[in-house]
């Protein structure tokens, strides 16, 4: 199995994944269906007990964020 490369983002990292189950996009609330690519973003948080939280972002929202930067 190939290693996945993490992309560094502010306060955390993101990994491109292929959905095995349905997810909701954290930004636009679209449904990420099984087999679609999405980004799993893990961010540092001081408001949670573990110190980290994870959110799923669809590829369209991710590309939009990349274009803004």
N, CA, C and O atoms as a Tripos MOL2 file, in Angstrom:
@<TRIPOS>MOLECULE
protein
  276   275    69     0     0
PROTEIN
NO_CHARGES

@<TRIPOS>ATOM
      1 N           0.8490   -1.1880    0.0000 N.3       1 UNK1
      2 CA          0.0000    0.0000    0.0000 C.3       1 UNK1
      3 C           0.8920    1.2480    0.0000 C.2       1 UNK1
      4 O           1.7920    1.3610    0.8320 O.2       1 UNK1
      5 N           0.6480    2.1900   -0.9310 N.am      2 UNK2
      6 CA          1.4870    3.3850   -0.9850 C.3       2 UNK2
      7 C           1.2360    4.2920    0.2160 C.2       2 UNK2
      8 O           0.1240    4.3660    0.7390 O.2       2 UNK2
      9 N           2.2890    4.9770    0.6380 N.am      3 UNK3
     10 CA          2.1470    5.9140    1.7590 C.3       3 UNK3
     11 C           1.4280    7.1680    1.2830 C.2       3 UNK3
     12 O           1.6390    7.6330    0.1630 O.2       3 UNK3
     13 N           0.5800    7.7040    2.1450 N.am      4 UNK4
     14 CA         -0.1230    8.9390    1.8120 C.3       4 UNK4
     15 C           0.7140   10.1100    2.2890 C.2       4 UNK4
     16 O           1.3200   10.0650    3.3600 O.2       4 UNK4
     17 N           0.7370   11.1430    1.4930 N.am      5 UNK5
     18 CA          1.4860   12.3300    1.8490 C.3       5 UNK5
     19 C           0.5520   13.3690    2.4190 C.2       5 UNK5
     20 O          -0.4820   13.6800    1.8280 O.2       5 UNK5
     21 N           0.9120   13.9010    3.5580 N.am      6 UNK6
     22 CA          0.1170   14.9500    4.1860 C.3       6 UNK6
     23 C           0.5070   16.3020    3.6110 C.2       6 UNK6
     24 O           1.6710   16.5490    3.2940 O.2       6 UNK6
     25 N          -0.4790   17.1650    3.4840 N.am      7 UNK7
     26 CA         -0.2720   18.5300    3.0240 C.3       7 UNK7
     27 C          -0.3430   19.4250    4.2490 C.2       7 UNK7
     28 O          -1.3250   19.3810    4.9900 O.2       7 UNK7
     29 N           0.6740   20.2270    4.4700 N.am      8 UNK8
     30 CA          0.6830   21.1080    5.6410 C.3       8 UNK8
     31 C          -0.2740   22.2680    5.4220 C.2       8 UNK8
     32 O          -0.2220   22.9470    4.3960 O.2       8 UNK8
     33 N          -1.1410   22.4840    6.3910 N.am      9 UNK9
     34 CA         -2.0520   23.6310    6.3860 C.3       9 UNK9
     35 C          -1.8690   24.3650    7.7110 C.2       9 UNK9
     36 O          -1.2170   23.8520    8.6210 O.2       9 UNK9
     37 N          -2.4310   25.5410    7.8200 N.am     10 UNK10
     38 CA         -2.3180   26.3180    9.0490 C.3      10 UNK10
     39 C          -2.9230   25.5410   10.2130 C.2      10 UNK10
     40 O          -4.0820   25.1300   10.1430 O.2      10 UNK10
     41 N          -2.1710   25.3370   11.2620 N.am     11 UNK11
     42 CA         -2.5840   24.6350   12.4920 C.3      11 UNK11
     43 C          -2.8520   23.1500   12.3010 C.2      11 UNK11
     44 O          -3.5760   22.5620   13.1040 O.2      11 UNK11
     45 N          -2.2960   22.5200   11.2690 N.am     12 UNK12
     46 CA         -2.5310   21.0960   11.1030 C.3      12 UNK12
     47 C          -2.0670   20.5690    9.7650 C.2      12 UNK12
     48 O          -1.0840   21.0410    9.1940 O.2      12 UNK12
     49 N          -2.8010   19.5700    9.2720 N.am     13 UNK13
     50 CA         -2.4450   18.9480    8.0000 C.3      13 UNK13
     51 C          -3.6800   18.3740    7.3290 C.2      13 UNK13
     52 O          -4.7250   18.2010    7.9560 O.2      13 UNK13
     53 N          -3.5420   18.0800    6.0370 N.am     14 UNK14
     54 CA         -4.6370   17.5120    5.2470 C.3      14 UNK14
     55 C          -4.1040   16.3250    4.4590 C.2      14 UNK14
     56 O          -2.9480   16.3090    4.0350 O.2      14 UNK14
     57 N          -4.9660   15.3300    4.2710 N.am     15 UNK15
     58 CA         -4.6210   14.1420    3.5040 C.3      15 UNK15
     59 C          -5.7420   13.8850    2.5080 C.2      15 UNK15
     60 O          -6.9180   13.8940    2.8710 O.2      15 UNK15
     61 N          -5.3720   13.6560    1.2430 N.am     16 UNK16
     62 CA         -6.3710   13.3370    0.2180 C.3      16 UNK16
     63 C          -6.7380   11.8690    0.3690 C.2      16 UNK16
     64 O          -5.8600   11.0080    0.4200 O.2      16 UNK16
     65 N          -8.0350   11.5810    0.4410 N.am     17 UNK17
     66 CA         -8.5170   10.2230    0.6330 C.3      17 UNK17
     67 C          -9.6370    9.9070   -0.3570 C.2      17 UNK17
     68 O         -10.2060   10.8020   -0.9820 O.2      17 UNK17
     69 N          -9.9350    8.6330   -0.4810 N.am     18 UNK18
     70 CA        -11.0760    8.1720   -1.2630 C.3      18 UNK18
     71 C         -12.1120    7.6670   -0.2540 C.2      18 UNK18
     72 O         -11.7920    6.8360    0.5960 O.2      18 UNK18
     73 N         -13.3350    8.1580   -0.3430 N.am     19 UNK19
     74 CA        -14.3710    7.8420    0.6370 C.3      19 UNK19
     75 C         -14.7800    6.3660    0.5610 C.2      19 UNK19
     76 O         -15.0710    5.8470   -0.5160 O.2      19 UNK19
     77 N         -14.7980    5.7060    1.7120 N.am     20 UNK20
     78 CA        -15.3170    4.3410    1.7910 C.3      20 UNK20
     79 C         -16.7670    4.3440    2.2540 C.2      20 UNK20
     80 O         -17.5150    3.4080    1.9730 O.2      20 UNK20
     81 N         -17.1620    5.3920    2.9600 N.am     21 UNK21
     82 CA        -18.5480    5.6090    3.3840 C.3      21 UNK21
     83 C         -18.9050    7.0600    3.0740 C.2      21 UNK21
     84 O         -18.0220    7.8760    2.8080 O.2      21 UNK21
     85 N         -20.1860    7.3790    3.1060 N.am     22 UNK22
     86 CA        -20.6180    8.7540    2.8370 C.3      22 UNK22
     87 C         -20.1870    9.6870    3.9580 C.2      22 UNK22
     88 O         -20.2070    9.3250    5.1340 O.2      22 UNK22
     89 N         -19.7960   10.8990    3.5670 N.am     23 UNK23
     90 CA        -19.4530   11.9650    4.5100 C.3      23 UNK23
     91 C         -20.2130   13.2120    4.0990 C.2      23 UNK23
     92 O         -20.7100   13.3000    2.9760 O.2      23 UNK23
     93 N         -20.3050   14.1650    4.9950 N.am     24 UNK24
     94 CA        -20.8050   15.4940    4.6570 C.3      24 UNK24
     95 C         -19.6160   16.4350    4.5930 C.2      24 UNK24
     96 O         -18.7340   16.3850    5.4500 O.2      24 UNK24
     97 N         -19.5880   17.2910    3.5840 N.am     25 UNK25
     98 CA        -18.5390   18.2950    3.4880 C.3      25 UNK25
     99 C         -18.7420   19.3020    4.6190 C.2      25 UNK25
    100 O         -19.8550   19.7800    4.8390 O.2      25 UNK25
    101 N         -17.6880   19.6160    5.3190 N.am     26 UNK26
    102 CA        -17.7730   20.5370    6.4500 C.3      26 UNK26
    103 C         -18.0800   21.9630    5.9920 C.2      26 UNK26
    104 O         -18.7040   22.7260    6.7300 O.2      26 UNK26
    105 N         -17.6550   22.3260    4.7950 N.am     27 UNK27
    106 CA        -17.8380   23.6990    4.3190 C.3      27 UNK27
    107 C         -19.1690   23.9250    3.6130 C.2      27 UNK27
    108 O         -19.9100   24.8380    3.9780 O.2      27 UNK27
    109 N         -19.4870   23.1050    2.6020 N.am     28 UNK28
    110 CA        -20.6890   23.3630    1.7980 C.3      28 UNK28
    111 C         -21.8390   22.3970    2.1060 C.2      28 UNK28
    112 O         -22.9160   22.5260    1.5240 O.2      28 UNK28
    113 N         -21.6310   21.4450    3.0000 N.am     29 UNK29
    114 CA        -22.6210   20.4570    3.4330 C.3      29 UNK29
    115 C         -23.0820   19.5180    2.3140 C.2      29 UNK29
    116 O         -24.1190   18.8670    2.4390 O.2      29 UNK29
    117 N         -22.3120   19.4460    1.2190 N.am     30 UNK30
    118 CA        -22.6140   18.4870    0.1530 C.3      30 UNK30
    119 C         -22.2620   17.0850    0.6490 C.2      30 UNK30
    120 O         -21.4610   16.9250    1.5700 O.2      30 UNK30
    121 N         -22.8640   16.0830    0.0320 N.am     31 UNK31
    122 CA        -22.5740   14.7010    0.4230 C.3      31 UNK31
    123 C         -21.3990   14.1960   -0.3990 C.2      31 UNK31
    124 O         -21.4150   14.2540   -1.6280 O.2      31 UNK31
    125 N         -20.3840   13.7010    0.2920 N.am     32 UNK32
    126 CA        -19.2440   13.0610   -0.3590 C.3      32 UNK32
    127 C         -19.5940   11.5900   -0.4400 C.2      32 UNK32
    128 O         -19.6250   10.8970    0.5770 O.2      32 UNK32
    129 N         -19.8580   11.1150   -1.6390 N.am     33 UNK33
    130 CA        -20.3310    9.7430   -1.8120 C.3      33 UNK33
    131 C         -19.1770    8.7450   -1.8130 C.2      33 UNK33
    132 O         -18.0150    9.1080   -1.9940 O.2      33 UNK33
    133 N         -19.5280    7.4920   -1.6090 N.am     34 UNK34
    134 CA        -18.5520    6.4110   -1.6000 C.3      34 UNK34
    135 C         -17.7800    6.3810   -2.9220 C.2      34 UNK34
    136 O         -18.3810    6.4010   -3.9960 O.2      34 UNK34
    137 N         -16.4520    6.3330   -2.8400 N.am     35 UNK35
    138 CA        -15.6080    6.3010   -4.0260 C.3      35 UNK35
    139 C         -15.1050    7.6620   -4.4800 C.2      35 UNK35
    140 O         -14.1850    7.7290   -5.2960 O.2      35 UNK35
    141 N         -15.6790    8.7450   -3.9780 N.am     36 UNK36
    142 CA        -15.2290   10.0870   -4.3450 C.3      36 UNK36
    143 C         -13.9830   10.4670   -3.5590 C.2      36 UNK36
    144 O         -13.7630    9.9770   -2.4520 O.2      36 UNK36
    145 N         -13.1710   11.3450   -4.1410 N.am     37 UNK37
    146 CA        -12.0120   11.8850   -3.4420 C.3      37 UNK37
    147 C         -12.4580   13.0300   -2.5400 C.2      37 UNK37
    148 O         -13.3530   13.7980   -2.8910 O.2      37 UNK37
    149 N         -11.8260   13.1350   -1.3800 N.am     38 UNK38
    150 CA        -12.0860   14.2410   -0.4640 C.3      38 UNK38
    151 C         -10.8230   14.4850    0.3350 C.2      38 UNK38
    152 O          -9.8820   13.6970    0.2530 O.2      38 UNK38
    153 N         -10.7830   15.5520    1.1010 N.am     39 UNK39
    154 CA         -9.6330   15.8670    1.9290 C.3      39 UNK39
    155 C         -10.0290   15.7480    3.3990 C.2      39 UNK39
    156 O         -11.0150   16.3360    3.8430 O.2      39 UNK39
    157 N          -9.2430   14.9800    4.1350 N.am     40 UNK40
    158 CA         -9.4460   14.8520    5.5690 C.3      40 UNK40
    159 C          -8.4890   15.8330    6.2320 C.2      40 UNK40
    160 O          -7.2720   15.6550    6.1800 O.2      40 UNK40
    161 N          -9.0390   16.8620    6.8510 N.am     41 UNK41
    162 CA         -8.2440   17.9280    7.4410 C.3      41 UNK41
    163 C          -8.2370   17.7500    8.9560 C.2      41 UNK41
    164 O          -9.2900   17.6720    9.5880 O.2      41 UNK41
    165 N          -7.0410   17.6880    9.5260 N.am     42 UNK42
    166 CA         -6.8880   17.5460   10.9680 C.3      42 UNK42
    167 C          -6.2320   18.8150   11.4900 C.2      42 UNK42
    168 O          -5.1380   19.1810   11.0610 O.2      42 UNK42
    169 N          -6.9050   19.4790   12.4130 N.am     43 UNK43
    170 CA         -6.4410   20.7680   12.9210 C.3      43 UNK43
    171 C          -6.2430   20.7310   14.4270 C.2      43 UNK43
    172 O          -6.9210   19.9870   15.1370 O.2      43 UNK43
    173 N          -5.3210   21.5300   14.9000 N.am     44 UNK44
    174 CA         -5.0430   21.6690   16.3270 C.3      44 UNK44
    175 C          -6.1340   22.5240   16.9500 C.2      44 UNK44
    176 O          -6.4960   23.5720   16.4160 O.2      44 UNK44
    177 N          -6.6550   22.0660   18.0890 N.am     45 UNK45
    178 CA         -7.7000   22.8170   18.7730 C.3      45 UNK45
    179 C          -7.4450   22.7830   20.2670 C.2      45 UNK45
    180 O          -7.0980   21.7410   20.8220 O.2      45 UNK45
    181 N          -7.6140   23.8990   20.9020 N.am     46 UNK46
    182 CA         -7.4470   23.9580   22.3500 C.3      46 UNK46
    183 C          -8.7860   23.8250   23.0660 C.2      46 UNK46
    184 O          -8.8520   23.9010   24.2920 O.2      46 UNK46
    185 N          -9.8660   23.6240   22.2800 N.am     47 UNK47
    186 CA        -11.2030   23.5210   22.8510 C.3      47 UNK47
    187 C         -11.6690   22.0860   23.0110 C.2      47 UNK47
    188 O         -12.7300   21.8510   23.5880 O.2      47 UNK47
    189 N         -10.9010   21.1140   22.5150 N.am     48 UNK48
    190 CA        -11.2720   19.7100   22.6440 C.3      48 UNK48
    191 C         -10.3110   19.0150   23.5890 C.2      48 UNK48
    192 O          -9.1840   19.4700   23.7850 O.2      48 UNK48
    193 N         -10.7530   17.9180   24.1690 N.am     49 UNK49
    194 CA         -9.9120   17.2050   25.1310 C.3      49 UNK49
    195 C          -8.6820   16.5980   24.4690 C.2      49 UNK49
    196 O          -7.6010   16.6010   25.0570 O.2      49 UNK49
    197 N          -8.8320   16.0800   23.2610 N.am     50 UNK50
    198 CA         -7.6920   15.4500   22.5930 C.3      50 UNK50
    199 C          -6.7230   16.4780   22.0210 C.2      50 UNK50
    200 O          -5.5570   16.1610   21.7840 O.2      50 UNK50
    201 N          -7.1880   17.7030   21.7960 N.am     51 UNK51
    202 CA         -6.3410   18.7330   21.2270 C.3      51 UNK51
    203 C          -6.3620   18.7880   19.7110 C.2      51 UNK51
    204 O          -5.7560   19.6830   19.1230 O.2      51 UNK51
    205 N          -7.0540   17.8380   19.0520 N.am     52 UNK52
    206 CA         -7.1350   17.7830   17.5980 C.3      52 UNK52
    207 C          -8.5760   17.5290   17.1780 C.2      52 UNK52
    208 O          -9.3120   16.8580   17.9020 O.2      52 UNK52
    209 N          -8.9940   18.0410   16.0380 N.am     53 UNK53
    210 CA        -10.2820   17.6670   15.4720 C.3      53 UNK53
    211 C         -10.1380   17.4970   13.9630 C.2      53 UNK53
    212 O          -9.2790   18.1100   13.3290 O.2      53 UNK53
    213 N         -10.9910   16.6600   13.4120 N.am     54 UNK54
    214 CA        -10.9070   16.2940   12.0100 C.3      54 UNK54
    215 C         -12.1960   16.6750   11.3000 C.2      54 UNK54
    216 O         -13.2890   16.5280   11.8480 O.2      54 UNK54
    217 N         -12.0550   17.1680   10.0740 N.am     55 UNK55
    218 CA        -13.2300   17.4790    9.2660 C.3      55 UNK55
    219 C         -12.9810   17.0280    7.8370 C.2      55 UNK55
    220 O         -11.8370   16.9790    7.3840 O.2      55 UNK55
    221 N         -14.0510   16.6990    7.1300 N.am     56 UNK56
    222 CA        -13.9850   16.2620    5.7340 C.3      56 UNK56
    223 C         -14.3670   17.4250    4.8380 C.2      56 UNK56
    224 O         -15.3400   18.1330    5.0970 O.2      56 UNK56
    225 N         -13.5840   17.6160    3.7720 N.am     57 UNK57
    226 CA        -13.8550   18.6970    2.8300 C.3      57 UNK57
    227 C         -13.8760   18.1150    1.4270 C.2      57 UNK57
    228 O         -12.9530   17.4010    1.0370 O.2      57 UNK57
    229 N         -14.9290   18.4170    0.6630 N.am     58 UNK58
    230 CA        -15.0350   17.8870   -0.6980 C.3      58 UNK58
    231 C         -13.9690   18.5300   -1.5920 C.2      58 UNK58
    232 O         -13.4070   19.5770   -1.2710 O.2      58 UNK58
    233 N         -13.7130   17.8730   -2.7100 N.am     59 UNK59
    234 CA        -12.6490   18.3440   -3.5980 C.3      59 UNK59
    235 C         -12.9680   19.7150   -4.1940 C.2      59 UNK59
    236 O         -12.0550   20.5120   -4.4080 O.2      59 UNK59
    237 N         -14.2510   20.0080   -4.4670 N.am     60 UNK60
    238 CA        -14.6130   21.3100   -5.0340 C.3      60 UNK60
    239 C         -14.2960   22.4430   -4.0540 C.2      60 UNK60
    240 O         -13.7710   23.4790   -4.4590 O.2      60 UNK60
    241 N         -14.6100   22.2550   -2.7780 N.am     61 UNK61
    242 CA        -14.3070   23.2790   -1.7670 C.3      61 UNK61
    243 C         -12.7940   23.4150   -1.5960 C.2      61 UNK61
    244 O         -12.2780   24.5240   -1.4530 O.2      61 UNK61
    245 N         -12.0880   22.2830   -1.6110 N.am     62 UNK62
    246 CA        -10.6390   22.3170   -1.4460 C.3      62 UNK62
    247 C          -9.9840   23.0830   -2.6040 C.2      62 UNK62
    248 O          -9.0950   23.9030   -2.3760 O.2      62 UNK62
    249 N         -10.4130   22.8230   -3.8300 N.am     63 UNK63
    250 CA         -9.8530   23.5250   -4.9800 C.3      63 UNK63
    251 C         -10.1780   25.0140   -4.9160 C.2      63 UNK63
    252 O          -9.3590   25.8410   -5.3170 O.2      63 UNK63
    253 N         -11.3540   25.3610   -4.4190 N.am     64 UNK64
    254 CA        -11.7230   26.7610   -4.2430 C.3      64 UNK64
    255 C         -10.8140   27.4430   -3.2430 C.2      64 UNK64
    256 O         -10.4030   28.5830   -3.4640 O.2      64 UNK64
    257 N         -10.4890   26.7710   -2.1450 N.am     65 UNK65
    258 CA         -9.5880   27.3270   -1.1400 C.3      65 UNK65
    259 C          -8.1840   27.4940   -1.7160 C.2      65 UNK65
    260 O          -7.5130   28.4910   -1.4500 O.2      65 UNK65
    261 N          -7.7450   26.5170   -2.5040 N.am     66 UNK66
    262 CA         -6.4170   26.5820   -3.1140 C.3      66 UNK66
    263 C          -6.3350   27.7560   -4.0960 C.2      66 UNK66
    264 O          -5.2970   28.4130   -4.1820 O.2      66 UNK66
    265 N          -7.4110   28.0230   -4.8310 N.am     67 UNK67
    266 CA         -7.3990   29.1200   -5.7910 C.3      67 UNK67
    267 C          -7.3620   30.4660   -5.1000 C.2      67 UNK67
    268 O          -6.7670   31.4100   -5.6200 O.2      67 UNK67
    269 N          -7.9980   30.5750   -3.9180 N.am     68 UNK68
    270 CA         -7.9970   31.8230   -3.1680 C.3      68 UNK68
    271 C          -6.6110   32.1480   -2.6410 C.2      68 UNK68
    272 O          -6.2260   33.3160   -2.5940 O.2      68 UNK68
    273 N          -5.8580   31.1340   -2.2440 N.am     69 UNK69
    274 CA         -4.5240   31.3390   -1.6520 C.3      69 UNK69
    275 C          -3.4850   31.6670   -2.6650 C.2      69 UNK69
    276 O          -2.3210   31.8640   -2.3140 O.2      69 UNK69
@<TRIPOS>BOND
     1     1     2 1
     2     2     3 1
     3     3     4 2
     4     3     5 am
     5     5     6 1
     6     6     7 1
     7     7     8 2
     8     7     9 am
     9     9    10 1
    10    10    11 1
    11    11    12 2
    12    11    13 am
    13    13    14 1
    14    14    15 1
    15    15    16 2
    16    15    17 am
    17    17    18 1
    18    18    19 1
    19    19    20 2
    20    19    21 am
    21    21    22 1
    22    22    23 1
    23    23    24 2
    24    23    25 am
    25    25    26 1
    26    26    27 1
    27    27    28 2
    28    27    29 am
    29    29    30 1
    30    30    31 1
    31    31    32 2
    32    31    33 am
    33    33    34 1
    34    34    35 1
    35    35    36 2
    36    35    37 am
    37    37    38 1
    38    38    39 1
    39    39    40 2
    40    39    41 am
    41    41    42 1
    42    42    43 1
    43    43    44 2
    44    43    45 am
    45    45    46 1
    46    46    47 1
    47    47    48 2
    48    47    49 am
    49    49    50 1
    50    50    51 1
    51    51    52 2
    52    51    53 am
    53    53    54 1
    54    54    55 1
    55    55    56 2
    56    55    57 am
    57    57    58 1
    58    58    59 1
    59    59    60 2
    60    59    61 am
    61    61    62 1
    62    62    63 1
    63    63    64 2
    64    63    65 am
    65    65    66 1
    66    66    67 1
    67    67    68 2
    68    67    69 am
    69    69    70 1
    70    70    71 1
    71    71    72 2
    72    71    73 am
    73    73    74 1
    74    74    75 1
    75    75    76 2
    76    75    77 am
    77    77    78 1
    78    78    79 1
    79    79    80 2
    80    79    81 am
    81    81    82 1
    82    82    83 1
    83    83    84 2
    84    83    85 am
    85    85    86 1
    86    86    87 1
    87    87    88 2
    88    87    89 am
    89    89    90 1
    90    90    91 1
    91    91    92 2
    92    91    93 am
    93    93    94 1
    94    94    95 1
    95    95    96 2
    96    95    97 am
    97    97    98 1
    98    98    99 1
    99    99   100 2
   100    99   101 am
   101   101   102 1
   102   102   103 1
   103   103   104 2
   104   103   105 am
   105   105   106 1
   106   106   107 1
   107   107   108 2
   108   107   109 am
   109   109   110 1
   110   110   111 1
   111   111   112 2
   112   111   113 am
   113   113   114 1
   114   114   115 1
   115   115   116 2
   116   115   117 am
   117   117   118 1
   118   118   119 1
   119   119   120 2
   120   119   121 am
   121   121   122 1
   122   122   123 1
   123   123   124 2
   124   123   125 am
   125   125   126 1
   126   126   127 1
   127   127   128 2
   128   127   129 am
   129   129   130 1
   130   130   131 1
   131   131   132 2
   132   131   133 am
   133   133   134 1
   134   134   135 1
   135   135   136 2
   136   135   137 am
   137   137   138 1
   138   138   139 1
   139   139   140 2
   140   139   141 am
   141   141   142 1
   142   142   143 1
   143   143   144 2
   144   143   145 am
   145   145   146 1
   146   146   147 1
   147   147   148 2
   148   147   149 am
   149   149   150 1
   150   150   151 1
   151   151   152 2
   152   151   153 am
   153   153   154 1
   154   154   155 1
   155   155   156 2
   156   155   157 am
   157   157   158 1
   158   158   159 1
   159   159   160 2
   160   159   161 am
   161   161   162 1
   162   162   163 1
   163   163   164 2
   164   163   165 am
   165   165   166 1
   166   166   167 1
   167   167   168 2
   168   167   169 am
   169   169   170 1
   170   170   171 1
   171   171   172 2
   172   171   173 am
   173   173   174 1
   174   174   175 1
   175   175   176 2
   176   175   177 am
   177   177   178 1
   178   178   179 1
   179   179   180 2
   180   179   181 am
   181   181   182 1
   182   182   183 1
   183   183   184 2
   184   183   185 am
   185   185   186 1
   186   186   187 1
   187   187   188 2
   188   187   189 am
   189   189   190 1
   190   190   191 1
   191   191   192 2
   192   191   193 am
   193   193   194 1
   194   194   195 1
   195   195   196 2
   196   195   197 am
   197   197   198 1
   198   198   199 1
   199   199   200 2
   200   199   201 am
   201   201   202 1
   202   202   203 1
   203   203   204 2
   204   203   205 am
   205   205   206 1
   206   206   207 1
   207   207   208 2
   208   207   209 am
   209   209   210 1
   210   210   211 1
   211   211   212 2
   212   211   213 am
   213   213   214 1
   214   214   215 1
   215   215   216 2
   216   215   217 am
   217   217   218 1
   218   218   219 1
   219   219   220 2
   220   219   221 am
   221   221   222 1
   222   222   223 1
   223   223   224 2
   224   223   225 am
   225   225   226 1
   226   226   227 1
   227   227   228 2
   228   227   229 am
   229   229   230 1
   230   230   231 1
   231   231   232 2
   232   231   233 am
   233   233   234 1
   234   234   235 1
   235   235   236 2
   236   235   237 am
   237   237   238 1
   238   238   239 1
   239   239   240 2
   240   239   241 am
   241   241   242 1
   242   242   243 1
   243   243   244 2
   244   243   245 am
   245   245   246 1
   246   246   247 1
   247   247   248 2
   248   247   249 am
   249   249   250 1
   250   250   251 1
   251   251   252 2
   252   251   253 am
   253   253   254 1
   254   254   255 1
   255   255   256 2
   256   255   257 am
   257   257   258 1
   258   258   259 1
   259   259   260 2
   260   259   261 am
   261   261   262 1
   262   262   263 1
   263   263   264 2
   264   263   265 am
   265   265   266 1
   266   266   267 1
   267   267   268 2
   268   267   269 am
   269   269   270 1
   270   270   271 1
   271   271   272 2
   272   271   273 am
   273   273   274 1
   274   274   275 1
   275   275   276 2
@<TRIPOS>SUBSTRUCTURE
     1 UNK1         2 RESIDUE 1 A UNK
     2 UNK2         6 RESIDUE 1 A UNK
     3 UNK3        10 RESIDUE 1 A UNK
     4 UNK4        14 RESIDUE 1 A UNK
     5 UNK5        18 RESIDUE 1 A UNK
     6 UNK6        22 RESIDUE 1 A UNK
     7 UNK7        26 RESIDUE 1 A UNK
     8 UNK8        30 RESIDUE 1 A UNK
     9 UNK9        34 RESIDUE 1 A UNK
    10 UNK10       38 RESIDUE 1 A UNK
    11 UNK11       42 RESIDUE 1 A UNK
    12 UNK12       46 RESIDUE 1 A UNK
    13 UNK13       50 RESIDUE 1 A UNK
    14 UNK14       54 RESIDUE 1 A UNK
    15 UNK15       58 RESIDUE 1 A UNK
    16 UNK16       62 RESIDUE 1 A UNK
    17 UNK17       66 RESIDUE 1 A UNK
    18 UNK18       70 RESIDUE 1 A UNK
    19 UNK19       74 RESIDUE 1 A UNK
    20 UNK20       78 RESIDUE 1 A UNK
    21 UNK21       82 RESIDUE 1 A UNK
    22 UNK22       86 RESIDUE 1 A UNK
    23 UNK23       90 RESIDUE 1 A UNK
    24 UNK24       94 RESIDUE 1 A UNK
    25 UNK25       98 RESIDUE 1 A UNK
    26 UNK26      102 RESIDUE 1 A UNK
    27 UNK27      106 RESIDUE 1 A UNK
    28 UNK28      110 RESIDUE 1 A UNK
    29 UNK29      114 RESIDUE 1 A UNK
    30 UNK30      118 RESIDUE 1 A UNK
    31 UNK31      122 RESIDUE 1 A UNK
    32 UNK32      126 RESIDUE 1 A UNK
    33 UNK33      130 RESIDUE 1 A UNK
    34 UNK34      134 RESIDUE 1 A UNK
    35 UNK35      138 RESIDUE 1 A UNK
    36 UNK36      142 RESIDUE 1 A UNK
    37 UNK37      146 RESIDUE 1 A UNK
    38 UNK38      150 RESIDUE 1 A UNK
    39 UNK39      154 RESIDUE 1 A UNK
    40 UNK40      158 RESIDUE 1 A UNK
    41 UNK41      162 RESIDUE 1 A UNK
    42 UNK42      166 RESIDUE 1 A UNK
    43 UNK43      170 RESIDUE 1 A UNK
    44 UNK44      174 RESIDUE 1 A UNK
    45 UNK45      178 RESIDUE 1 A UNK
    46 UNK46      182 RESIDUE 1 A UNK
    47 UNK47      186 RESIDUE 1 A UNK
    48 UNK48      190 RESIDUE 1 A UNK
    49 UNK49      194 RESIDUE 1 A UNK
    50 UNK50      198 RESIDUE 1 A UNK
    51 UNK51      202 RESIDUE 1 A UNK
    52 UNK52      206 RESIDUE 1 A UNK
    53 UNK53      210 RESIDUE 1 A UNK
    54 UNK54      214 RESIDUE 1 A UNK
    55 UNK55      218 RESIDUE 1 A UNK
    56 UNK56      222 RESIDUE 1 A UNK
    57 UNK57      226 RESIDUE 1 A UNK
    58 UNK58      230 RESIDUE 1 A UNK
    59 UNK59      234 RESIDUE 1 A UNK
    60 UNK60      238 RESIDUE 1 A UNK
    61 UNK61      242 RESIDUE 1 A UNK
    62 UNK62      246 RESIDUE 1 A UNK
    63 UNK63      250 RESIDUE 1 A UNK
    64 UNK64      254 RESIDUE 1 A UNK
    65 UNK65      258 RESIDUE 1 A UNK
    66 UNK66      262 RESIDUE 1 A UNK
    67 UNK67      266 RESIDUE 1 A UNK
    68 UNK68      270 RESIDUE 1 A UNK
    69 UNK69      274 RESIDUE 1 A UNK
